[in-house]
Amino acid sequence: MPMSNHRTIPITPRSPAPRSDQGGFESRLSASPPLALYVHFPWCVKKCPYCDFNSHGVRDEGIPEAAYIQALIADLEGALPQIWGRRVHSIFIGGGTPSLLSPDGLDQLLTGIRMRTLLDPMAEITLEANPGTVDAGRFKAFRETGVNRLSVGIQSFNERHLQALGRIHGRAEAIAAAEAALTHFDAVNLDLMYALPEQSLAEARADLETALALAPPHLSCYHLTLEPNTAFASAPPPIPDPDSAADMQDHIEERLAEAGYIHYETSAFAKPHQECRHNLNYWTFGDYLGIGAGAHGKLSSHAGIIRETRPRHPSAYLTASGTGSFVQERRTIGASELPFEFMMNALRLNNGFPRRLFAERTGLPFEALEAGLLKARQQGLVEVDGDMIRPTRQGRHFLNELLVLFLAGEN
């Protein structure tokens, strides 16, 4: 599950949401960006103390799977006018723990999506799974529904650290789950975390070596951060100091490069041609429809770029199913916000982005970035190589300081 890079802190834009004509530019998109679908499943066996995602522990009455799937399909149907005629290139079913879904329920969901959208026959379809919720038989059944990529939340192979993180699996279950995933899927991601409570550099190295021995095509390595409104924020555990955490990050990057993994995004490492296509669409400021409790979406149209959110609590989302009013909030991203919104995604890519992509995705001229880029170059945070704009190593390690330069009102 994604966490912030350890040398960054959460950024909240300080300026109020401007009107779409603020900032001296008016957005004009020449073509619709690629479209992805995100489906949120909000339940977990229990809430982990570090997690700030929209997840809820399963109650005694269990998960209302049939009602939730029905609501998801109704939500999708209500959103169809916004995406009519557009091809869906990827699906990501995240959570929560969506592997708590039964294979029959997942098959019903994916069938409903296929019947209602122009789903690319070669679409990447990812399901998040946790080692403590499934076995090899369910992985095989998930593959048979059409899921073709599995993302397994390992986090650590160390029993002490798994206990500290509140995980419900142990080392043996983690290894077994990874092996089962790799048996049934060609595309597999393993999530690892580092800078864990009282973790040493040697222990972080051992976790990485265990993961490498499994030879997954994709690894996500996240720094543990103490997010607001989590149990860890209320009662912080002893975590490594910034220098120790930096040593862990440096080792991870160097060791994975040595093992043939491409460090293509802040926390993502892949063997050649194994990058996550769905996440690449986020980072290149593509469009995505988000359905499910608490899901966010970003859609482009002639009226501008719209962000949407769904009701966060599962009960509120299920109630919305009765009225058909799934969108809790909808707003147009103002032109003066777009440079920051774009760069917040694109600068996560280590190889950066071509100049033309900014205009293609925002409808704004490249000049809207120039003031921020000038400061970033002067501070050694960004480099320009012909047509490509990319963060330097320092820019990658101090990403928030870099992004602040593109906030409205900073230039």
VOVEXBA-319448 format. One line per field, with one value per residue (C-alpha): residue number from 1; residue in one letter; z, x, y. Coordinates in Angstrom, 2 decimals. Example, Ala and Ser with C-alpha at 12.3 -4.5 7.8 and 13.67 -1.06 7.14 Angstrom:
REM VOVEXBA-319448
num	(1 2)
residu	(a s)
pz	(7.80 7.14)
px	(12.30 13.67)
py	(-4.50 -1.06)
END
This chain:
REM VOVEXBA-319448
num	(1 2 3 4 5 6 7 8 9 10 11 12 13 14 15 16 17 18 19 20 21 22 23 24 25 26 27 28 29 30 31 32 33 34 35 36 37 38 39 40 41 42 43 44 45 46 47 48 49 50 51 52 53 54 55 56 57 58 59 60 61 62 63 64 65 66 67 68 69 70 71 72 73 74 75 76 77 78 79 80 81 82 83 84 85 86 87 88 89 90 91 92 93 94 95 96 97 98 99 100 101 102 103 104 105 106 107 108 109 110 111 112 113 114 115 116 117 118 119 120 121 122 123 124 125 126 127 128 129 130 131 132 133 134 135 136 137 138 139 140 141 142 143 144 145 146 147 148 149 150 151 152 153 154 155 156 157 158 159 160 161 162 163 164 165 166 167 168 169 170 171 172 173 174 175 176 177 178 179 180 181 182 183 184 185 186 187 188 189 190 191 192 193 194 195 196 197 198 199 200 201 202 203 204 205 206 207 208 209 210 211 212 213 214 215 216 217 218 219 220 221 222 223 224 225 226 227 228 229 230 231 232 233 234 235 236 237 238 239 240 241 242 243 244 245 246 247 248 249 250 251 252 253 254 255 256 257 258 259 260 261 262 263 264 265 266 267 268 269 270 271 272 273 274 275 276 277 278 279 280 281 282 283 284 285 286 287 288 289 290 291 292 293 294 295 296 297 298 299 300 301 302 303 304 305 306 307 308 309 310 311 312 313 314 315 316 317 318 319 320 321 322 323 324 325 326 327 328 329 330 331 332 333 334 335 336 337 338 339 340 341 342 343 344 345 346 347 348 349 350 351 352 353 354 355 356 357 358 359 360 361 362 363 364 365 366 367 368 369 370 371 372 373 374 375 376 377 378 379 380 381 382 383 384 385 386 387 388 389 390 391 392 393 394 395 396 397 398 399 400 401 402 403 404 405 406 407 408 409 410 411)
residu	(m p m s n h r t i p i t p r s p a p r s d q g g f e s r l s a s p p l a l y v h f p w c v k k c p y c d f n s h g v r d e g i p e a a y i q a l i a d l e g a l p q i w g r r v h s i f i g g g t p s l l s p d g l d q l l t g i r m r t l l d p m a e i t l e a n p g t v d a g r f k a f r e t g v n r l s v g i q s f n e r h l q a l g r i h g r a e a i a a a e a a l t h f d a v n l d l m y a l p e q s l a e a r a d l e t a l a l a p p h l s c y h l t l e p n t a f a s a p p p i p d p d s a a d m q d h i e e r l a e a g y i h y e t s a f a k p h q e c r h n l n y w t f g d y l g i g a g a h g k l s s h a g i i r e t r p r h p s a y l t a s g t g s f v q e r r t i g a s e l p f e f m m n a l r l n n g f p r r l f a e r t g l p f e a l e a g l l k a r q q g l v e v d g d m i r p t r q g r h f l n e l l v l f l a g e n)
pz	(0.00 -1.08 1.48 0.94 0.13 3.46 2.67 1.81 3.82 2.72 0.71 0.94 -1.55 0.42 -2.09 -2.34 -5.35 -8.07 -10.85 -14.07 -15.70 -12.91 -13.48 -16.89 -18.92 -20.11 -20.41 -23.87 -24.26 -27.79 -27.08 -24.20 -22.20 -21.75 -19.38 -16.49 -13.97 -10.23 -8.04 -4.26 -1.83 1.67 4.02 5.73 8.30 10.63 10.31 10.38 12.74 10.01 7.34 6.37 3.39 3.39 5.01 7.64 9.75 9.02 11.58 13.03 10.36 7.67 4.30 2.35 -0.83 -3.04 -2.11 -2.58 -6.01 -7.02 -5.83 -7.76 -10.97 -10.38 -9.72 -12.99 -14.89 -13.52 -14.67 -18.20 -19.81 -18.67 -20.38 -23.25 -26.29 -24.47 -24.20 -20.71 -20.76 -17.22 -14.09 -10.57 -7.73 -4.53 -0.91 1.78 0.96 -2.24 -2.09 0.58 -2.35 -3.32 -6.80 -7.84 -6.63 -8.44 -11.61 -11.33 -10.91 -13.86 -16.04 -15.16 -16.12 -19.43 -20.34 -19.73 -20.93 -23.94 -22.10 -24.06 -24.78 -23.58 -20.49 -17.38 -14.55 -11.10 -7.81 -4.45 -2.10 1.38 2.44 5.39 3.39 0.52 -0.39 -3.59 -4.67 -4.54 -6.51 -9.27 -9.15 -9.29 -12.40 -14.03 -13.59 -15.91 -13.35 -14.92 -12.34 -8.59 -6.04 -2.75 0.46 2.02 3.83 5.64 6.06 9.63 12.31 14.78 12.25 10.93 14.48 15.02 11.81 12.94 10.00 10.27 8.42 9.33 7.38 6.17 4.93 3.15 1.28 0.46 -0.86 -3.04 -4.44 -5.16 -6.89 -9.09 -9.95 -11.32 -12.59 -14.95 -13.60 -9.83 -7.53 -3.98 -1.56 0.93 3.58 5.25 8.14 10.27 14.05 15.45 12.10 11.43 8.07 8.23 8.73 5.81 3.66 4.75 3.76 0.34 -0.21 0.68 -1.87 -4.53 -3.98 -5.02 -8.27 -8.67 -11.86 -9.86 -6.38 -4.57 -1.70 0.59 3.51 6.58 7.39 10.42 8.69 10.48 11.86 12.30 15.41 14.82 14.73 18.09 19.68 17.56 17.60 17.70 14.07 12.50 12.34 8.93 8.23 8.96 6.79 4.02 4.21 3.78 0.76 -0.83 -0.34 -1.79 -4.89 -5.45 -4.80 -7.06 -9.86 -9.47 -9.69 -13.00 -11.78 -13.33 -10.75 -12.82 -10.13 -6.61 -4.93 -7.91 -9.38 -12.33 -14.59 -18.23 -19.64 -16.30 -15.18 -13.79 -16.68 -14.47 -12.18 -15.14 -16.31 -12.97 -13.12 -16.67 -15.64 -17.52 -16.70 -14.32 -13.19 -9.52 -8.20 -4.72 -1.19 -0.93 -4.51 -6.27 -9.99 -12.51 -15.85 -18.71 -20.92 -22.95 -19.64 -18.10 -15.82 -13.11 -9.81 -8.11 -4.80 -3.59 -0.03 2.20 4.63 3.20 4.76 3.22 -0.15 0.04 0.99 -2.10 -4.15 -3.28 -4.66 -7.48 -6.10 -5.78 -6.35 -3.05 -4.42 -7.91 -8.82 -11.79 -11.35 -11.88 -14.46 -11.78 -9.95 -12.97 -13.00 -9.44 -10.09 -13.18 -11.61 -8.42 -10.62 -13.45 -11.22 -9.50 -12.72 -12.56 -16.33 -16.25 -19.05 -22.52 -22.77 -25.03 -22.37 -20.19 -22.92 -23.97 -20.45 -19.15 -22.21 -20.97 -22.75 -21.46 -20.30 -17.28 -15.88 -16.68 -13.47 -11.30 -13.55 -13.40 -9.60 -9.62 -11.97 -9.92 -6.82 -8.60 -8.30 -12.00 -15.18 -18.77 -21.36 -24.79 -24.79 -21.42 -17.98 -15.11 -11.40 -10.37 -7.68 -5.17 -6.56 -6.16 -2.56 -1.69 -3.81 -1.67 -1.69 -5.48 -5.82 -3.64 -6.40 -8.62 -6.11 -7.11 -5.52 -5.15 -8.41)
px	(0.00 1.53 3.39 5.26 8.97 10.80 12.33 9.02 6.02 2.38 1.68 -1.59 -2.07 -2.30 -4.36 -8.14 -9.59 -9.53 -12.02 -11.10 -10.06 -7.68 -3.94 -4.01 -4.68 -7.72 -7.50 -8.13 -7.50 -6.83 -7.77 -8.94 -6.12 -6.03 -8.73 -8.38 -10.89 -10.23 -12.51 -12.26 -13.04 -13.09 -12.92 -9.96 -9.82 -8.59 -7.24 -3.44 -2.10 -0.09 -2.83 -4.56 -6.40 -10.16 -10.30 -12.64 -12.32 -14.86 -17.68 -19.38 -22.08 -19.44 -19.07 -22.25 -20.59 -23.69 -25.03 -21.63 -21.07 -24.56 -23.72 -20.45 -22.22 -24.89 -22.15 -20.46 -23.73 -24.37 -20.93 -21.17 -22.21 -18.87 -16.81 -19.08 -17.15 -13.79 -11.69 -10.70 -7.03 -6.62 -8.54 -7.13 -9.13 -7.65 -8.52 -8.81 -8.31 -10.18 -8.92 -11.61 -14.03 -15.15 -14.01 -17.68 -18.19 -15.09 -16.23 -19.63 -17.95 -15.61 -18.41 -20.48 -17.59 -17.01 -20.70 -20.81 -17.49 -15.20 -12.59 -9.39 -8.97 -5.35 -6.24 -4.12 -6.42 -4.82 -6.14 -4.59 -4.22 -2.87 -1.11 -3.43 -6.66 -6.19 -4.61 -3.17 -6.58 -8.11 -5.23 -5.92 -9.63 -8.90 -6.79 -9.70 -11.96 -9.68 -7.42 -3.95 -1.84 -1.64 -0.24 0.56 0.94 3.92 5.37 8.03 9.26 10.36 8.01 8.76 8.14 4.97 3.65 4.60 2.76 -0.37 -0.27 -2.27 0.27 3.69 6.88 5.83 2.47 4.16 6.54 3.77 1.52 4.29 5.11 1.43 1.01 4.03 2.70 -0.59 0.30 2.98 2.61 3.11 4.01 5.25 4.87 7.70 8.10 11.25 12.17 9.89 9.72 13.19 14.31 18.05 19.76 20.69 17.02 15.93 18.58 17.35 13.76 14.95 17.07 14.12 12.00 14.71 15.03 11.38 12.19 9.01 8.81 7.80 8.59 7.18 9.36 7.71 9.07 6.84 5.43 3.34 0.22 -2.33 -5.46 -3.80 -3.04 0.68 0.15 -1.63 1.00 4.17 6.42 10.23 11.29 14.74 16.18 16.24 19.88 19.32 16.20 18.17 20.79 18.02 16.64 20.07 20.76 17.37 17.92 21.47 20.70 17.64 19.58 22.26 19.52 18.23 15.22 14.43 13.66 10.99 8.97 9.63 8.79 8.39 10.95 10.32 12.04 12.08 8.54 6.93 5.95 2.44 0.48 -2.38 -0.10 1.82 -1.48 -1.81 1.74 1.36 -1.83 -4.17 -7.86 -9.41 -12.93 -13.06 -15.98 -16.53 -16.56 -14.20 -12.95 -11.48 -11.63 -10.16 -11.91 -11.27 -13.98 -14.75 -15.81 -12.36 -10.68 -13.01 -12.17 -14.82 -15.10 -17.55 -18.94 -16.17 -17.96 -19.26 -22.69 -23.00 -21.93 -24.49 -27.16 -26.21 -26.97 -30.63 -30.72 -28.20 -26.34 -22.86 -20.80 -20.26 -18.11 -17.29 -15.13 -13.24 -9.50 -8.62 -6.00 -3.69 -3.83 -3.00 0.80 1.02 -1.51 0.40 3.86 2.74 2.29 4.81 7.79 7.38 8.72 12.50 12.82 10.51 8.18 8.34 7.41 4.43 2.77 1.99 -0.06 -1.68 -2.84 -3.73 -4.58 -2.18 0.89 4.27 4.98 2.74 5.58 8.51 8.71 8.65 11.12 13.55 13.62 13.84 16.82 18.55 18.16 19.43 16.10 15.25 17.24 16.22 17.59 16.40 12.65 12.62 12.02 13.11 13.89 17.54 18.55 18.29 14.87 13.68 14.85 13.33 10.22 7.97 10.43 10.43 6.65 6.10 7.70 4.67 1.97 -0.28 1.01 4.60 5.82)
py	(0.00 3.31 5.40 8.66 8.74 9.05 12.42 13.99 15.13 15.42 18.55 20.44 23.29 26.52 28.45 28.10 26.35 29.02 29.51 27.77 31.05 32.09 32.11 33.80 30.65 28.81 25.03 23.59 19.88 18.73 15.10 12.93 11.30 7.52 6.23 3.78 2.41 2.24 0.10 0.50 -2.31 -0.80 -3.80 -5.49 -8.27 -5.53 -2.00 -1.74 0.96 2.73 2.77 6.01 4.51 4.17 0.74 -0.66 -3.80 -6.52 -6.55 -9.59 -9.48 -9.89 -8.17 -7.36 -8.61 -8.96 -5.52 -3.88 -5.40 -4.28 -0.77 -0.75 -1.69 0.95 3.51 2.56 2.80 6.29 7.42 6.02 9.34 10.79 8.09 7.09 5.89 5.90 2.75 1.58 0.55 -0.79 -1.75 -1.61 -3.17 -1.78 -1.39 -2.33 -5.96 -6.82 -10.40 -10.84 -10.93 -14.40 -15.53 -15.64 -12.09 -10.87 -12.62 -10.93 -7.54 -7.95 -9.29 -6.24 -3.95 -5.74 -5.49 -1.74 -0.36 -0.50 -2.55 -3.06 -6.79 -6.44 -4.40 -4.78 -5.90 -5.72 -7.09 -6.24 -9.20 -9.86 -13.07 -13.57 -13.61 -16.04 -19.34 -20.77 -22.07 -18.61 -17.10 -19.59 -18.76 -15.03 -15.63 -17.44 -14.38 -12.40 -10.70 -10.75 -8.89 -9.45 -6.99 -8.73 -6.70 -8.48 -5.39 -7.48 -11.05 -10.38 -11.78 -8.99 -6.25 -7.87 -7.94 -4.29 -3.35 -5.20 -7.59 -10.80 -12.94 -14.28 -14.91 -18.38 -17.10 -14.19 -16.48 -18.97 -16.21 -14.78 -18.22 -18.92 -15.56 -16.19 -19.64 -18.35 -14.86 -13.58 -10.04 -9.83 -6.96 -7.44 -4.52 -4.02 -1.33 -0.06 2.25 0.07 0.35 -0.44 -1.84 -2.01 -1.66 -5.35 -6.27 -4.08 -5.78 -9.22 -8.37 -7.25 -10.36 -12.60 -10.74 -10.99 -14.72 -15.01 -13.13 -11.04 -8.97 -5.87 -4.53 -1.52 -0.32 2.23 4.17 3.90 7.31 8.22 9.51 11.73 10.05 6.65 4.64 5.18 8.95 8.80 6.57 6.82 3.77 4.14 4.42 4.79 8.31 10.05 9.20 5.50 5.51 7.22 4.47 1.89 3.71 4.03 0.33 -0.65 1.47 0.23 -3.44 -3.49 -1.79 -4.46 -7.14 -5.75 -3.77 -0.40 2.29 3.98 5.79 7.07 3.75 1.39 -1.02 -3.33 -5.77 -4.50 -4.11 -5.04 -1.53 -1.09 0.40 1.55 3.55 4.95 6.41 8.24 9.53 10.81 12.65 10.35 10.05 7.54 6.85 5.87 3.85 2.43 3.83 6.78 6.42 9.44 10.11 12.55 13.01 15.42 16.91 20.02 21.62 21.11 18.60 17.34 15.65 13.53 11.70 9.04 8.73 7.42 5.12 1.82 2.30 5.78 4.40 1.60 4.15 6.17 3.08 3.53 7.06 6.77 9.81 8.35 11.49 13.26 16.07 17.26 20.23 21.61 21.96 25.60 26.52 27.95 24.60 22.48 22.96 21.60 18.82 17.70 17.93 16.16 13.10 13.48 14.27 10.89 9.38 9.07 9.51 12.51 13.55 15.17 18.84 18.13 15.96 18.97 20.67 17.39 16.56 20.03 22.13 24.83 26.19 25.00 28.56 27.87 25.73 27.97 30.02 26.90 25.09 28.01 27.89 24.10 24.15 26.85 24.63 21.52 19.69 19.32 18.83 19.47 17.08 18.12 17.56 15.76 17.28 15.04 15.30 15.03 12.55 15.38 16.30 12.70 12.59 15.96 15.69 17.87 20.74 20.44 20.29 23.35 25.42 24.72 25.61 28.50 31.71 30.46 32.03)
END
